[in-house]
Amino acid sequence: MKRIGRILMIMLVLASALLPLIANAESEPEANPFEKPDYVYNISRENTFENVSRELPYLEPAEFTSRLQDASDVRIENPTLISMLNESNVKDSKVAFGVNASIYLGSWALSYDSEETDVNWEYERINSNTIDNRGGEDSSKLSFVQNDDKFIKGELLSPVPQQEDVQNMMRITATKKTSLPLTFLAPIGRETKIGPEYQVHAGQMGTVQGYVPAVHDQGTVTYGEVFLTLKGKNPALVVKNIEKQQVDAWIPVKDFVTLKYNNG
């Protein structure tokens, strides 16, 4: 009995010691994997190349479009299709009773579901600046200055139909998920100067390299043939021949540059 009592006492002591550790682990918030590290710089003001994106933004559906979306069994998020529906309308008519029509709107990429997302803060190197001070007697200062105009392109890694629409939906979805400004074409202008001044001491050679980060996103695209049906005064969207396809892509981060400094 004494032995059992000792074992129970040891277990109680261990439990009381572990409880604070468990509580602290549970109370600590999870790190945001998409939060910009200190060595990544926003260059939206410093970038000498004006970044004018022609990519479609998220479009707010008009009232008529919202009615069609709500009545559809399939989710529709394609900005191009939403834009077309926003420009459409069906007016009420006294002679609408008995009308039964179906209008084929085409085959569309309808929506994108993101399944896995991560970020590479050193996706593509854009520039390198070096000072060789190995024969010097005093310290020198080194800054990052972009030597040439650079255009970082994203890419779809899967051969899918209607690539432009798929890219737009992936970019919009990944932007919401990461809160990062994403684009499939990220320009960095010549003479863009960013970051701190690095001290290159006598007898050393210093190099600062710049990278454009990018997000890798993968998920599923839903395709289907879309029909606008009219039954009396009630328009509706009907989607037929639904297909799903896996897709992944690299999407650069607009106006962000990662700096890495090395000396030796």
Secondary structure, 3 states (H helix, E strand, C coil): CHHHHHHHHHHHHHHHHHHHHHHHHHHCCCCCCCCCCCCEEECCCCCCCCCCCCCCCCCCCCHHHHHHHHHCCCCCCCHHHHHHHHCCCCCCCCCCCCCEEEEEEEEEEEEEEEEEEEEEEEEEEEEEEEEEECCCCCCEEEEEECCCCEEEECEECCCCCCHHHHHHHHHHHHHHHHCCCECCEEEECCCCEEEEEEEECCCEEEEEEEEEEEEEEEEEEEEEEEEEEEECCEEEEEEEEEEEEEEEEEEEECCEEEEEEEEC
